[in-house]
Each structure stands twice: as structure tokens, then as C-alpha cells.
């Protein structure tokens, strides 16, 4: 079950120190797995979006709630996992939770403040016909530290260093990482800049903030982050 994988990854993030307080967010496209009649969604109110996500119409995402703590999700607080259904119009959604018995229920929370970024990236994935379904954003300590150093605000230099630090980077992430200059999170602007980087990469670093990764599964997205963070850790180890 997807909730079990989310709980497992949430625990890994917390254990690594990558999810302080309510840091980090997760979304997974579960359209093919959610066996619920679309008519069941109609009792939940429609919420307008600021733009259309054409390729996500009639799609369902499980997404973490705003203010949720990964440690709570890790220990089974499913109330922080929301189901977001993009309607046929593609510029609005319905939001609900699922009870332990499988019934649709009124959500207690709003979706993550990074909703625009999540929807933009999932829309791109569907547009390009990619197999990735999961998106993970967290605060990888080593990567945040790396982008505080002057030279690492240069994408080319950043990738060259990561490739040279650890052969697994080139093996598993041959396209390297994208880089978004520091800007306020939770905005359409950062969503737009991040989307451009995901056109060529499966991992994107937000300067001085954290990292995002997509994968066929949430575990795969986490593994990509783990490899990149290990490379950054090696850099600090040999330059200490």
C-alpha cells in the first residue's frame, strides 16, 4: 500500500535529520490504483486553482498536508495524507481523506504549501509520458550546506563536483542535478523555475533550501536524493 511506503520514507527523512518540524512534502500519482467511482467525489467542494494543469485532469494524487510532521506520518497518522482529485476542467480540485475502512471523509487539513510545484511537476510527467509517479521534497543537510558555498551556485561546477565525489552519481543520475537559485518557496515563481529544471533532470536542488526528486516509486526518489547527499558528504569529509 502506498501509505505504508510513505510512512517508511517519512521515517527515513526524519531519522536523517532532513525533515525538521514540518519540513518536507510528498506526492504520488495514484490514479491507476485508486478504485473509487468518480461520482463519489462530487460531495466534496470544488477548490479553484490559479492555473490549469491540462494533463492532470481526472487524476488523483496522494499528498501530504500543510504543517504535517514526517515523524507523525512515519508513525501512522494517515490524517496527514490527503487525496487530491483534479477535475475535468483541470483548473480546480476536490480534496478529501480516506478513513481506515476505505470511506471518503472530509479532510482536516489543507495540502502542502508547495502545491503549485507538485502539480506543475506531475503535469509535466504526464505530458511527457514518463513512468515516474512520485515526487519528494525534503531538506537534505549536506546539499543545503553545499549551496551555501559560493562556487556551488554554479550548476556546472556543482554537477562536476558531485560526479567526481562518488561514481554512483554518474551511474544512477547520469543527467546530473538541476539547480534553482534561492527564492521564496510556496510560489508560482519557484514552481515555474523548478519545472524548467525537471525538463532535463530527475533531481533539482533549491539553493540554500533543499532538494526535490521524482521516481517511479517514492523509494526510488529517496534513493536518488540519498546518493546525491552522500556525494556532498564525501566532499565535506575530504575538504574538512
KACOR-V404507 format. One record per residue. N is the residue number from 1. RES is the residue in three letters. PHI is phi in whole degrees, -180 to 180 (NA if undefined). PSI is psi in radians with two decimals (* if undefined). D_LAST is the distance of its C-alpha to the last C-alpha in Angstrom with 2 decimals. Layout:
# KACOR-V404507
n = [N,N]
res = [RES,RES]
phi = [PHI,PHI]
psi = [PSI,PSI]
d_last = [D_LAST,D_LAST]
This chain:
# KACOR-V404507
n = [1,2,3,4,5,6,7,8,9,10,11,12,13,14,15,16,17,18,19,20,21,22,23,24,25,26,27,28,29,30,31,32,33,34,35,36,37,38,39,40,41,42,43,44,45,46,47,48,49,50,51,52,53,54,55,56,57,58,59,60,61,62,63,64,65,66,67,68,69,70,71,72,73,74,75,76,77,78,79,80,81,82,83,84,85,86,87,88,89,90,91,92,93,94,95,96,97,98,99,100,101,102,103,104,105,106,107,108,109,110,111,112,113,114,115,116,117,118,119,120,121,122,123,124,125,126,127,128,129,130,131,132,133,134,135,136,137,138,139,140,141,142,143,144,145,146,147,148,149,150,151,152,153,154,155,156,157,158,159,160,161,162,163,164,165,166,167,168,169,170,171,172,173,174,175,176,177,178,179,180,181,182,183,184,185,186,187,188,189,190,191,192,193,194,195,196,197,198,199,200,201,202,203,204,205,206,207,208,209,210,211,212,213,214,215,216,217,218,219,220,221,222,223,224,225,226,227,228,229,230,231,232,233,234,235,236,237,238,239,240]
res = [UNK,UNK,UNK,UNK,UNK,UNK,UNK,UNK,UNK,UNK,UNK,UNK,UNK,UNK,UNK,UNK,UNK,UNK,UNK,UNK,UNK,UNK,UNK,UNK,UNK,UNK,UNK,UNK,UNK,UNK,UNK,UNK,UNK,UNK,UNK,UNK,UNK,UNK,UNK,UNK,UNK,UNK,UNK,UNK,UNK,UNK,UNK,UNK,UNK,UNK,UNK,UNK,UNK,UNK,UNK,UNK,UNK,UNK,UNK,UNK,UNK,UNK,UNK,UNK,UNK,UNK,UNK,UNK,UNK,UNK,UNK,UNK,UNK,UNK,UNK,UNK,UNK,UNK,UNK,UNK,UNK,UNK,UNK,UNK,UNK,UNK,UNK,UNK,UNK,UNK,UNK,UNK,UNK,UNK,UNK,UNK,UNK,UNK,UNK,UNK,UNK,UNK,UNK,UNK,UNK,UNK,UNK,UNK,UNK,UNK,UNK,UNK,UNK,UNK,UNK,UNK,UNK,UNK,UNK,UNK,UNK,UNK,UNK,UNK,UNK,UNK,UNK,UNK,UNK,UNK,UNK,UNK,UNK,UNK,UNK,UNK,UNK,UNK,UNK,UNK,UNK,UNK,UNK,UNK,UNK,UNK,UNK,UNK,UNK,UNK,UNK,UNK,UNK,UNK,UNK,UNK,UNK,UNK,UNK,UNK,UNK,UNK,UNK,UNK,UNK,UNK,UNK,UNK,UNK,UNK,UNK,UNK,UNK,UNK,UNK,UNK,UNK,UNK,UNK,UNK,UNK,UNK,UNK,UNK,UNK,UNK,UNK,UNK,UNK,UNK,UNK,UNK,UNK,UNK,UNK,UNK,UNK,UNK,UNK,UNK,UNK,UNK,UNK,UNK,UNK,UNK,UNK,UNK,UNK,UNK,UNK,UNK,UNK,UNK,UNK,UNK,UNK,UNK,UNK,UNK,UNK,UNK,UNK,UNK,UNK,UNK,UNK,UNK,UNK,UNK,UNK,UNK,UNK,UNK,UNK,UNK,UNK,UNK,UNK,UNK]
phi = [NA,-64,-64,-67,-66,-61,-61,-63,-70,-59,-66,-60,-63,-65,-64,-79,80,-96,-142,-67,49,-103,-68,89,-155,-137,-147,-140,-77,-115,-53,-76,-106,-86,-94,-133,-66,-58,-65,-67,-79,-65,-79,-98,-64,-85,-118,-76,-108,-79,-154,-93,-121,-53,-82,-106,-60,65,-102,-119,-121,-93,-144,-75,-80,-63,83,-74,-104,-60,-66,-69,-64,-61,-97,92,-82,-67,-65,-89,-105,-109,-108,-116,-109,-82,-75,-59,-73,73,-119,-157,-146,-116,-127,-157,-112,-126,-74,-55,-86,96,-84,-77,-133,-66,-72,-89,-134,-94,-70,-45,-67,-92,-56,-59,-67,-61,-66,-61,-72,-64,-64,-63,-58,-69,-60,-87,68,-80,-89,-65,-126,-113,-130,-126,-127,-153,-106,-70,-56,-65,-73,-62,-60,-60,-80,-81,-85,-53,-63,-87,-83,-98,-61,-63,-65,-59,-67,-60,-66,-63,-63,-74,-77,-152,-61,-64,-63,-66,-71,-95,-132,-62,-86,70,-117,-88,-140,-112,-58,-59,-158,-61,-86,73,-119,-66,-64,-70,-63,-65,-66,-67,-59,-60,-71,-74,-64,-122,-132,-99,-130,-131,-99,-93,-52,61,-131,167,-146,-128,-146,-113,-158,-62,-132,-66,-63,-65,-61,-63,-60,-59,-62,-62,-66,-63,-66,-64,-61,-65,-64,-62,-58,-68,-65,-85,-110,-78]
psi = [2.50,-0.59,-0.57,-0.73,-0.71,-0.75,-0.74,-0.79,-0.66,-0.69,-0.74,-0.74,-0.79,-0.75,-0.61,-0.16,0.39,0.07,1.07,2.50,-2.10,0.42,2.62,2.67,2.76,2.51,2.54,2.30,2.01,0.36,-0.76,-0.27,-0.33,1.88,1.27,2.41,2.30,-0.49,-0.41,-0.35,-0.34,-0.35,-0.14,2.42,2.64,2.36,2.18,2.54,2.79,-0.20,2.97,2.53,1.37,-0.72,-0.03,0.04,2.40,0.37,2.65,2.33,2.44,2.31,2.54,2.64,2.66,2.32,0.00,2.57,2.33,-0.58,-0.60,-0.72,-0.67,-0.59,0.40,0.33,1.42,-0.22,-0.30,0.01,2.06,2.69,2.19,2.09,2.06,2.17,3.08,-0.51,-0.38,-0.03,0.41,2.84,2.85,2.53,2.36,2.95,3.03,2.22,2.87,-0.46,-0.05,0.08,2.59,2.32,2.81,2.28,2.59,-0.29,2.98,2.78,2.87,2.57,-0.25,0.44,-0.74,-0.71,-0.78,-0.82,-0.69,-0.76,-0.74,-0.61,-0.72,-0.75,-0.80,-0.68,-0.73,-0.07,0.58,2.84,-0.21,2.44,-0.30,2.50,2.27,2.30,2.27,3.08,1.40,2.01,-0.84,-0.65,-0.67,-0.78,-0.75,-0.74,-0.03,-0.27,2.40,-0.88,-0.41,0.13,-0.04,2.07,-0.74,-0.80,-0.70,-0.86,-0.69,-0.74,-0.80,-0.72,-0.70,-0.41,-0.59,2.08,-0.41,-0.46,-0.87,-0.57,-0.83,-0.42,1.10,-0.42,0.01,-2.84,2.63,2.85,2.22,2.15,2.72,2.30,2.92,2.41,2.96,0.34,2.84,-0.53,-0.85,-0.53,-0.75,-0.79,-0.66,-0.70,-0.73,-0.69,-0.58,-0.14,-0.48,-0.21,2.75,-0.19,2.36,2.29,2.31,2.03,2.23,0.32,-0.92,-2.66,2.64,2.53,2.57,2.68,2.86,-0.54,2.91,-0.61,-0.70,-0.73,-0.73,-0.74,-0.71,-0.80,-0.72,-0.71,-0.82,-0.72,-0.61,-0.71,-0.74,-0.68,-0.69,-0.70,-0.84,-0.57,-0.78,-0.20,0.25,*]
d_last = [42.63,40.21,39.88,38.60,35.86,34.90,34.76,32.56,30.04,30.20,29.28,26.26,25.05,25.62,24.01,20.76,20.80,21.66,25.05,25.08,28.66,30.62,27.78,28.28,31.53,33.22,36.30,38.17,41.37,43.89,47.03,48.01,47.50,49.07,52.73,54.28,57.23,56.31,59.31,57.60,55.12,57.93,58.23,54.80,54.65,53.44,50.42,50.17,47.13,46.46,46.66,47.90,45.89,48.59,47.03,46.35,49.95,51.18,47.67,46.20,42.58,41.18,38.73,36.92,38.43,37.15,35.54,35.24,32.49,30.95,31.35,35.06,35.43,33.73,36.41,39.24,40.06,41.71,43.10,39.81,40.43,42.90,44.98,45.34,48.25,48.55,52.29,54.44,54.12,50.32,49.80,50.15,49.16,50.33,48.05,48.69,47.38,48.61,49.94,49.40,52.87,51.97,53.87,52.70,52.13,51.42,47.67,46.39,43.54,42.70,40.30,36.67,36.26,34.54,37.92,38.37,35.18,36.14,39.70,38.77,36.50,39.02,41.73,39.87,39.42,43.17,44.09,42.29,43.58,40.18,39.86,36.98,38.15,35.12,32.74,29.73,27.75,24.97,21.87,18.96,16.02,13.33,15.78,16.66,13.14,12.86,16.23,15.47,13.67,16.54,16.53,16.60,19.97,21.31,22.48,22.66,19.13,17.92,20.04,19.21,15.50,16.43,19.03,16.86,14.23,16.99,20.67,21.98,21.42,23.94,26.19,26.55,25.81,27.18,27.99,24.44,23.90,25.76,24.40,26.36,25.58,25.36,28.86,30.76,30.94,34.27,36.06,38.01,35.87,32.60,34.68,36.07,32.78,31.29,34.47,34.12,30.71,32.14,34.79,32.35,29.58,29.41,26.17,25.68,22.75,23.83,21.50,19.87,22.20,21.90,23.24,26.69,27.87,31.34,32.59,35.92,35.05,32.71,30.94,30.35,28.91,26.52,25.50,24.65,22.35,20.76,20.09,18.59,16.36,15.22,14.34,12.26,10.50,9.90,8.49,5.73,5.48,5.68,3.78,0.00]
